[in-house]
Amino acid sequence: MLPHLFLGDIKRFHHVCRSWRSTPTPSVHSPVLMSIGNDNTRCKFFHPLYKSPYSMYIPELFGAVPRFSKDGWLLMSRCEYSMFFLNPFTKALINLPDLPDIYDFGGITFTSSPTSSDCMVFGIYVDVMEIYFSISTICRGEESWQVLHGENNSPFFLSHCNPVFHHGEFYCLGQHGNLGVYNPDEDYWTVLDKPHRQQLDPFLSHERNYLVECNGELLSVSLSFLGKSISVSKLDSVEMTWHKVDSLVDQILFVSNTSSLSAMRVVQGMENKIYLPRVHGKCGAFYSLASRLFQTFGNDFCRKDWYETWELLSCCWIEPKADTSYSKEEPNWFEDA
């Protein structure tokens, strides 16, 4: 029974009696959409299969903005120079050294749990003229950020989505389907000659673009105004071209400006869908590649576009899990580095 319960249900399960309290808590198998409320201390978790969200009070979120998530951890910024990691399920918090400049990254990510010795944070800024870039990195145990400034070898307009750490390099998606890559071992940034700028639909401009790793491959997701046109493409790493994907088979994509990830279907019916940072009523909305319609699991909403849904702005897809790779209650960025 316990593996099928959601966050609030698991908590109530453990409060029933002492023996139930000691029952190990399994991870929720599906990512959930975490949305921070206006007071910055209370957030809601929307599970794709549940009709109503679970609410949680997290005072550590006050004044902070979610920037990325991975392995159950949030990467947050607060004020102009401060960044920290937070596991909202254990309340563990890890502060990062202050940024050398005001936070202005167009995309930011980290490679692994911040409790891991190989954790690296990568942030990138590209100016509006598509000419100059600035890359900031920091590794576990380092006391300050390393900054690389330079000029793009080719014009590059960064999409409003986070980079993906793929095969040891950081891939950044351009607004028109091209890619920029940063190699941390060589401290080198380049805009690739291929893939060329794509135009999946010459009649509709794609205003949202996301990059996500799925089964060891890179996928791009492009959405037009009101979601009236949605395209998924897979990168051919040999020819360096994008190929349109008509079906995800048993995979699921979760996309947002702050985090995009993939997962295997949890139950029959969840597969071959793209889950968005949008809700209808109290239910999360998704796009089905099979039906080519926007729907929810909790009500009868069904449309060819996402009209009548609303976007959750201060939100992030996150995998609910408790990181047990540290022994102290308050893990530190410099511990065991």
Kinemage of the C-alpha trace (Angstrom):
@kinemage 1
@onewidth
@group {chain A} dominant
@subgroup {mainchain}
@vectorlist {calphas} color= white
{ca met a 1} P 0.000 0.000 0.000
{ca leu a 2} L 2.706 2.527 0.987
{ca pro a 3} L 4.385 2.748 -2.444
{ca his a 4} L 1.100 4.036 -3.881
{ca leu a 5} L 0.673 6.892 -1.379
{ca phe a 6} L 1.583 10.521 -2.035
{ca leu a 7} L 3.521 12.924 0.208
{ca gly a 8} L 0.732 13.894 2.632
{ca asp a 9} L -0.647 10.352 2.764
{ca ile a 10} L 2.780 8.940 3.628
{ca lys a 11} L 3.117 11.442 6.465
{ca arg a 12} L -0.291 10.503 7.884
{ca phe a 13} L 0.548 6.789 7.469
{ca his a 14} L 3.607 7.202 9.709
{ca his a 15} L 1.545 8.977 12.383
{ca val a 16} L -0.885 6.065 12.855
{ca cys a 17} L 1.239 4.032 15.264
{ca arg a 18} L 4.816 3.270 16.296
{ca ser a 19} L 5.202 0.212 14.072
{ca trp a 20} L 3.923 2.080 11.008
{ca arg a 21} L 6.203 5.000 11.905
{ca ser a 22} L 9.244 2.743 11.515
{ca thr a 23} L 8.160 1.492 8.091
{ca pro a 24} L 10.706 2.643 5.459
{ca thr a 25} L 9.326 5.340 3.171
{ca pro a 26} L 9.690 4.523 -0.515
{ca ser a 27} L 10.447 7.239 -3.030
{ca val a 28} L 7.539 8.591 -5.025
{ca his a 29} L 8.143 7.070 -8.415
{ca ser a 30} L 7.048 10.098 -10.429
{ca pro a 31} L 8.524 13.601 -10.445
{ca val a 32} L 6.185 16.215 -8.999
{ca leu a 33} L 5.753 19.892 -9.835
{ca met a 34} L 6.639 22.081 -6.871
{ca ser a 35} L 5.083 25.561 -6.936
{ca ile a 36} L 6.076 28.241 -4.431
{ca gly a 37} L 3.284 30.474 -3.138
{ca asn a 38} L 3.248 34.254 -2.926
{ca asp a 39} L 4.501 34.255 0.671
{ca asn a 40} L 7.611 32.279 -0.406
{ca thr a 41} L 7.247 29.860 2.523
{ca arg a 42} L 4.381 27.578 1.528
{ca cys a 43} L 4.532 25.467 -1.605
{ca lys a 44} L 2.305 22.980 -3.374
{ca phe a 45} L 3.311 19.683 -4.942
{ca phe a 46} L 1.310 18.590 -7.980
{ca his a 47} L 1.557 14.863 -8.733
{ca pro a 48} L 0.629 13.940 -12.342
{ca leu a 49} L -1.837 11.280 -11.164
{ca tyr a 50} L -3.484 13.120 -8.258
{ca lys a 51} L -6.456 15.471 -8.400
{ca ser a 52} L -5.317 17.803 -5.630
{ca pro a 53} L -1.866 19.129 -4.676
{ca tyr a 54} L -0.136 18.528 -1.363
{ca ser a 55} L 0.785 21.684 0.568
{ca met a 56} L 3.937 22.024 2.646
{ca tyr a 57} L 5.327 24.852 4.790
{ca ile a 58} L 9.037 25.398 4.097
{ca pro a 59} L 10.344 28.583 5.788
{ca glu a 60} L 13.792 28.039 4.253
{ca leu a 61} L 12.298 29.143 0.912
{ca phe a 62} L 11.546 32.676 2.091
{ca gly a 63} L 12.864 35.261 -0.366
{ca ala a 64} L 14.355 32.595 -2.660
{ca val a 65} L 13.800 31.676 -6.300
{ca pro a 66} L 14.075 28.098 -7.664
{ca arg a 67} L 16.639 27.805 -10.454
{ca phe a 68} L 17.159 24.058 -11.020
{ca ser a 69} L 16.547 20.659 -9.439
{ca lys a 70} L 18.241 17.272 -9.554
{ca asp a 71} L 18.293 14.168 -7.347
{ca gly a 72} L 15.733 15.653 -4.956
{ca trp a 73} L 17.707 18.877 -4.435
{ca leu a 74} L 16.736 22.419 -5.395
{ca leu a 75} L 19.299 25.005 -6.440
{ca met a 76} L 17.977 28.351 -5.200
{ca ser a 77} L 19.044 31.985 -5.442
{ca arg a 78} L 18.324 34.686 -2.898
{ca cys a 79} L 18.977 38.409 -3.323
{ca glu a 80} L 21.701 39.276 -5.838
{ca tyr a 81} L 24.730 37.174 -4.862
{ca ser a 82} L 23.484 34.314 -2.681
{ca met a 83} L 22.817 30.730 -3.824
{ca phe a 84} L 22.095 27.567 -1.861
{ca phe a 85} L 20.907 23.970 -2.195
{ca leu a 86} L 17.777 22.787 -0.426
{ca asn a 87} L 16.216 19.358 -0.119
{ca pro a 88} L 12.568 20.298 0.555
{ca phe a 89} L 11.744 16.793 1.806
{ca thr a 90} L 14.431 16.671 4.519
{ca lys a 91} L 14.896 20.475 4.935
{ca ala a 92} L 18.663 19.972 4.552
{ca leu a 93} L 20.327 23.175 3.335
{ca ile a 94} L 23.788 23.720 1.831
{ca asn a 95} L 25.036 27.264 1.264
{ca leu a 96} L 27.293 28.087 -1.685
{ca pro a 97} L 29.992 30.764 -1.690
{ca asp a 98} L 28.628 34.107 -2.868
{ca leu a 99} L 28.630 34.862 -6.568
{ca pro a 100} L 31.297 37.338 -7.755
{ca asp a 101} L 28.669 39.288 -9.719
{ca ile a 102} L 24.921 39.839 -9.623
{ca tyr a 103} L 22.907 36.741 -10.576
{ca asp a 104} L 22.109 37.068 -14.288
{ca phe a 105} L 22.403 33.524 -15.641
{ca gly a 106} L 20.250 32.608 -18.606
{ca gly a 107} L 20.679 28.960 -17.597
{ca ile a 108} L 22.138 27.071 -14.642
{ca thr a 109} L 22.533 23.421 -13.674
{ca phe a 110} L 24.547 21.060 -11.474
{ca thr a 111} L 25.953 17.632 -12.240
{ca ser a 112} L 25.026 15.541 -9.195
{ca ser a 113} L 23.793 15.727 -5.620
{ca pro a 114} L 25.566 18.570 -3.744
{ca thr a 115} L 26.640 16.010 -1.147
{ca ser a 116} L 28.662 14.183 -3.820
{ca ser a 117} L 32.351 14.919 -4.168
{ca asp a 118} L 31.993 15.378 -7.947
{ca cys a 119} L 29.199 17.972 -7.788
{ca met a 120} L 29.766 20.933 -10.108
{ca val a 121} L 27.535 23.957 -10.672
{ca phe a 122} L 27.493 25.569 -14.120
{ca gly a 123} L 25.862 28.881 -15.008
{ca ile a 124} L 25.908 30.750 -18.324
{ca tyr a 125} L 25.049 34.244 -19.503
{ca val a 126} L 24.889 35.342 -23.176
{ca asp a 127} L 24.294 38.984 -24.053
{ca val a 128} L 21.256 40.055 -26.081
{ca met a 129} L 23.424 40.730 -29.117
{ca glu a 130} L 24.393 37.000 -29.098
{ca ile a 131} L 28.089 37.944 -29.153
{ca tyr a 132} L 29.584 37.697 -25.670
{ca phe a 133} L 29.266 34.972 -23.066
{ca ser a 134} L 30.148 34.582 -19.417
{ca ile a 135} L 30.401 31.150 -17.755
{ca ser a 136} L 30.618 30.634 -13.991
{ca thr a 137} L 31.453 27.310 -12.359
{ca ile a 138} L 32.132 26.025 -8.876
{ca cys a 139} L 33.014 22.494 -7.726
{ca arg a 140} L 32.341 20.819 -4.398
{ca gly a 141} L 34.766 22.159 -1.808
{ca glu a 142} L 35.856 25.253 -3.762
{ca glu a 143} L 35.710 28.560 -1.918
{ca ser a 144} L 34.994 30.774 -4.927
{ca trp a 145} L 33.443 30.705 -8.382
{ca gln a 146} L 35.583 30.418 -11.506
{ca val a 147} L 34.517 32.778 -14.302
{ca leu a 148} L 35.253 32.517 -18.024
{ca his a 149} L 34.496 35.450 -20.332
{ca gly a 150} L 34.688 35.372 -24.112
{ca glu a 151} L 33.169 35.983 -27.513
{ca asn a 152} L 30.968 33.422 -29.261
{ca asn a 153} L 32.446 31.861 -32.369
{ca ser a 154} L 28.945 32.055 -33.862
{ca pro a 155} L 25.802 34.042 -32.884
{ca phe a 156} L 23.944 32.223 -30.146
{ca phe a 157} L 20.598 33.234 -28.640
{ca leu a 158} L 20.148 31.186 -25.470
{ca ser a 159} L 16.756 29.536 -24.932
{ca his a 160} L 15.033 30.166 -21.621
{ca cys a 161} L 15.769 26.673 -20.335
{ca asn a 162} L 18.533 25.121 -18.308
{ca pro a 163} L 21.611 23.349 -19.731
{ca val a 164} L 21.966 19.568 -19.703
{ca phe a 165} L 25.080 17.760 -18.443
{ca his a 166} L 25.534 15.064 -21.068
{ca his a 167} L 28.540 12.754 -21.567
{ca gly a 168} L 30.805 14.976 -19.487
{ca glu a 169} L 29.873 18.270 -21.166
{ca phe a 170} L 27.268 20.981 -20.646
{ca tyr a 171} L 24.877 21.401 -23.584
{ca cys a 172} L 22.920 24.636 -23.987
{ca leu a 173} L 20.007 24.945 -26.398
{ca gly a 174} L 19.727 27.968 -28.679
{ca gln a 175} L 16.382 29.546 -29.465
{ca his a 176} L 16.511 28.183 -33.007
{ca gly a 177} L 17.688 24.670 -32.272
{ca asn a 178} L 21.446 25.170 -32.364
{ca leu a 179} L 23.697 24.079 -29.504
{ca gly a 180} L 26.481 25.562 -27.418
{ca val a 181} L 28.776 23.212 -25.490
{ca tyr a 182} L 31.059 23.787 -22.526
{ca asn a 183} L 33.816 21.274 -21.753
{ca pro a 184} L 34.755 21.604 -18.049
{ca asp a 185} L 37.991 19.625 -18.395
{ca glu a 186} L 39.319 21.998 -21.049
{ca asp a 187} L 37.467 25.069 -19.751
{ca tyr a 188} L 36.304 25.672 -23.309
{ca trp a 189} L 33.035 26.981 -24.771
{ca thr a 190} L 31.941 26.705 -28.400
{ca val a 191} L 28.802 27.126 -30.483
{ca leu a 192} L 28.568 24.033 -32.695
{ca asp a 193} L 28.437 24.335 -36.495
{ca lys a 194} L 25.765 21.625 -36.424
{ca pro a 195} L 22.909 21.177 -35.829
{ca his a 196} L 21.890 24.145 -37.945
{ca arg a 197} L 19.127 26.416 -36.783
{ca gln a 198} L 15.946 24.443 -37.128
{ca gln a 199} L 12.517 25.638 -38.206
{ca leu a 200} L 10.123 22.809 -37.514
{ca asp a 201} L 7.056 24.749 -38.617
{ca pro a 202} L 7.565 27.654 -41.056
{ca phe a 203} L 4.119 29.079 -40.253
{ca leu a 204} L 4.310 29.120 -36.458
{ca ser a 205} L 7.075 30.595 -34.330
{ca his a 206} L 8.052 28.392 -31.379
{ca glu a 207} L 8.172 30.562 -28.310
{ca arg a 208} L 9.206 27.883 -25.779
{ca asn a 209} L 12.142 25.521 -26.182
{ca tyr a 210} L 13.407 22.898 -23.745
{ca leu a 211} L 16.352 20.514 -23.709
{ca val a 212} L 16.123 17.184 -21.885
{ca glu a 213} L 18.124 13.962 -21.682
{ca cys a 214} L 16.102 10.806 -22.293
{ca asn a 215} L 17.554 7.290 -22.397
{ca gly a 216} L 21.047 8.696 -22.858
{ca glu a 217} L 20.052 10.936 -25.784
{ca leu a 218} L 19.261 14.624 -26.106
{ca leu a 219} L 15.737 15.698 -26.992
{ca ser a 220} L 14.470 19.182 -27.754
{ca val a 221} L 10.857 20.172 -27.162
{ca ser a 222} L 9.447 23.210 -28.980
{ca leu a 223} L 6.074 24.794 -28.198
{ca ser a 224} L 4.342 27.536 -30.152
{ca phe a 225} L 1.957 30.214 -28.891
{ca leu a 226} L -0.772 28.652 -26.719
{ca gly a 227} L 0.769 25.252 -27.435
{ca lys a 228} L -0.974 25.054 -30.805
{ca ser a 229} L 2.083 23.331 -32.253
{ca ile a 230} L 4.392 21.024 -30.276
{ca ser a 231} L 7.406 19.221 -31.722
{ca val a 232} L 9.857 16.784 -30.166
{ca ser a 233} L 13.206 16.157 -31.871
{ca lys a 234} L 16.098 13.808 -31.103
{ca leu a 235} L 19.709 14.761 -31.695
{ca asp a 236} L 21.617 12.505 -34.071
{ca ser a 237} L 25.037 12.748 -32.402
{ca val a 238} L 26.812 11.390 -35.495
{ca glu a 239} L 25.281 13.592 -38.185
{ca met a 240} L 24.560 16.356 -35.621
{ca thr a 241} L 21.052 16.935 -36.913
{ca trp a 242} L 17.625 16.997 -35.263
{ca his a 243} L 15.151 14.273 -36.236
{ca lys a 244} L 11.465 14.600 -35.411
{ca val a 245} L 10.119 12.165 -32.806
{ca asp a 246} L 6.506 11.024 -33.211
{ca ser a 247} L 6.325 8.836 -30.103
{ca leu a 248} L 8.136 8.568 -26.766
{ca val a 249} L 6.938 4.938 -26.419
{ca asp a 250} L 7.059 4.212 -22.647
{ca gln a 251} L 8.920 7.394 -21.683
{ca ile a 252} L 7.574 10.585 -20.102
{ca leu a 253} L 8.952 14.122 -20.366
{ca phe a 254} L 8.587 16.790 -17.668
{ca val a 255} L 9.501 20.265 -18.916
{ca ser a 256} L 9.769 23.744 -17.414
{ca asn a 257} L 12.117 26.721 -17.553
{ca thr a 258} L 13.803 25.612 -14.325
{ca ser a 259} L 14.102 21.871 -14.852
{ca ser a 260} L 13.354 19.316 -17.556
{ca leu a 261} L 13.723 15.577 -17.079
{ca ser a 262} L 12.497 12.236 -18.326
{ca ala a 263} L 11.234 9.084 -16.641
{ca met a 264} L 9.825 5.661 -17.384
{ca arg a 265} L 6.050 5.393 -17.064
{ca val a 266} L 4.846 4.798 -13.518
{ca val a 267} L 1.490 3.276 -14.405
{ca gln a 268} L -0.237 2.392 -17.651
{ca gly a 269} L -1.452 5.544 -19.385
{ca met a 270} L 1.247 7.951 -18.215
{ca glu a 271} L 3.623 7.167 -21.078
{ca asn a 272} L 4.156 9.121 -24.313
{ca lys a 273} L 3.198 12.408 -22.695
{ca ile a 274} L 4.808 15.767 -21.987
{ca tyr a 275} L 3.955 17.167 -18.561
{ca leu a 276} L 3.988 20.961 -18.388
{ca pro a 277} L 4.193 23.583 -15.618
{ca arg a 278} L 0.501 24.283 -16.157
{ca val a 279} L -2.657 23.375 -14.272
{ca his a 280} L -6.381 23.226 -14.956
{ca gly a 281} L -8.293 23.588 -11.717
{ca lys a 282} L -6.183 21.664 -9.231
{ca cys a 283} L -4.875 19.164 -11.797
{ca gly a 284} L -1.600 19.226 -13.674
{ca ala a 285} L -1.894 19.464 -17.458
{ca phe a 286} L -0.042 17.338 -19.995
{ca tyr a 287} L 0.208 17.008 -23.757
{ca ser a 288} L -0.352 13.567 -25.265
{ca leu a 289} L 1.732 12.733 -28.325
{ca ala a 290} L -0.765 9.971 -29.145
{ca ser a 291} L -3.941 12.079 -29.164
{ca arg a 292} L -2.245 15.429 -29.904
{ca leu a 293} L -4.388 16.960 -27.165
{ca phe a 294} L -3.873 18.730 -23.836
{ca gln a 295} L -5.503 16.811 -20.985
{ca thr a 296} L -5.424 16.099 -17.252
{ca phe a 297} L -5.952 12.922 -15.240
{ca gly a 298} L -8.180 14.591 -12.659
{ca asn a 299} L -10.984 16.096 -14.761
{ca asp a 300} L -12.445 16.081 -18.257
{ca phe a 301} L -10.267 18.879 -19.640
{ca cys a 302} L -9.350 18.180 -23.276
{ca arg a 303} L -8.238 20.760 -25.867
{ca lys a 304} L -5.998 21.198 -28.892
{ca asp a 305} L -4.246 24.086 -27.124
{ca trp a 306} L -3.575 25.011 -23.512
{ca tyr a 307} L -6.197 27.752 -23.332
{ca glu a 308} L -8.082 27.583 -19.999
{ca thr a 309} L -4.957 26.407 -18.182
{ca trp a 310} L -2.590 28.665 -16.291
{ca glu a 311} L 1.152 28.543 -15.886
{ca leu a 312} L 2.807 28.190 -12.501
{ca leu a 313} L 5.646 30.687 -12.563
{ca ser a 314} L 7.788 30.043 -9.474
{ca cys a 315} L 7.900 26.293 -9.923
{ca cys a 316} L 10.210 23.369 -10.597
{ca trp a 317} L 9.899 19.662 -11.446
{ca ile a 318} L 11.564 17.651 -8.714
{ca glu a 319} L 12.046 13.961 -7.857
{ca pro a 320} L 10.867 13.448 -4.238
{ca lys a 321} L 13.645 11.671 -2.404
{ca ala a 322} L 15.607 11.927 0.809
{ca asp a 323} L 19.347 12.185 0.216
{ca thr a 324} L 21.017 9.827 2.721
{ca ser a 325} L 24.575 10.272 1.446
{ca tyr a 326} L 25.464 12.525 4.371
{ca ser a 327} L 25.533 11.754 8.068
{ca lys a 328} L 25.183 15.158 9.688
{ca glu a 329} L 21.973 17.090 10.043
{ca glu a 330} L 23.502 20.150 8.407
{ca pro a 331} L 25.660 19.113 5.408
{ca asn a 332} L 28.320 21.568 4.292
{ca trp a 333} L 29.662 22.455 0.830
{ca phe a 334} L 33.231 21.949 2.102
{ca glu a 335} L 32.724 18.661 3.969
{ca asp a 336} L 34.680 15.620 2.748
{ca ala a 337} L 35.446 17.397 -0.534
